[in-house]
């Protein structure tokens, strides 16, 4: 059974960089859980979390747990943070 996340717990999250909407770019690292969404659907148990440093982005809890060693080796003690790029060449008009 998968361990459940806890609010305010720190976990490593990956970077998210976007070609067509650079304003949404995020750099990975340690992040604090601020919201837990448990989407149980029949046989699928998918816990999603949102972190303070990447508000508005939800991560699959189980996948993050599986990647913690890899992400820790990559980011060390670095905290995650938003890194928006507002240049028109990397942002599709909305």
C-alpha positions in Angstrom: 0.0 0.0 0.0 1.2 3.5 -0.8 2.0 5.9 2.0 -0.5 8.8 2.1 0.9 12.4 1.7 0.6 14.8 4.6 -0.1 18.6 4.4 3.1 20.7 4.8 5.3 17.7 4.1 8.2 18.4 1.8 8.7 16.3 -1.4 10.9 16.6 -4.5 9.1 17.7 -7.6 10.5 17.8 -11.2 11.0 20.9 -13.4 8.3 21.7 -15.9 9.4 23.7 -19.0 7.0 24.5 -21.8 7.7 25.4 -25.4 4.5 27.2 -26.2 3.8 28.8 -22.8 7.0 29.7 -21.1 5.1 31.8 -18.6 4.2 28.5 -16.9 7.8 27.3 -16.5 8.8 25.8 -13.1 12.1 24.7 -11.7 12.0 21.5 -9.6 13.4 20.8 -6.1 12.0 20.5 -2.6 8.4 21.7 -2.3 5.8 21.8 0.4 2.5 20.0 0.0 -0.5 22.4 0.3 -3.3 20.4 -1.2 -4.2 16.7 -1.5 -6.8 15.4 -3.9 -7.7 11.8 -3.7 -9.4 10.8 -6.9 -10.6 7.2 -6.2 -12.4 5.8 -9.2 -13.5 2.2 -9.0 -10.1 0.3 -9.2 -8.0 3.4 -9.8 -6.6 5.1 -6.7 -4.8 8.3 -7.9 -3.7 10.7 -5.2 -2.7 14.1 -6.6 -0.9 16.8 -4.7 -0.3 20.5 -5.2 2.8 22.2 -3.8 3.3 25.8 -2.6 6.1 26.5 -5.0 4.2 25.3 -8.1 0.7 26.5 -7.4 -1.9 25.3 -9.9 0.1 22.2 -10.9 -1.0 18.8 -9.6 1.5 15.9 -9.4 0.7 12.2 -9.1 1.8 11.2 -5.6 2.8 7.6 -6.5 5.0 8.7 -9.4 6.7 11.3 -7.3 7.4 8.8 -4.6 9.0 6.5 -7.1 11.3 9.4 -8.3 12.5 10.8 -5.0 16.0 9.3 -5.1 16.5 10.6 -8.7 15.1 14.0 -7.9 17.1 14.4 -4.7 20.3 13.5 -6.6 19.5 16.2 -9.1 18.3 19.0 -6.8 19.9 18.3 -3.4 18.6 20.9 -0.9 17.4 23.4 -3.6 13.8 24.5 -3.2 11.5 24.4 -6.2 10.3 27.8 -7.6 8.4 29.3 -10.5 10.6 30.5 -13.4 8.2 32.2 -15.9 9.6 33.3 -19.3 7.4 36.1 -20.7 9.2 36.5 -24.0 6.7 36.4 -26.9 8.8 33.8 -28.8 8.0 31.1 -26.1 4.4 32.1 -25.4 1.5 31.3 -27.8 -1.1 34.1 -27.7 -4.1 33.3 -25.5 
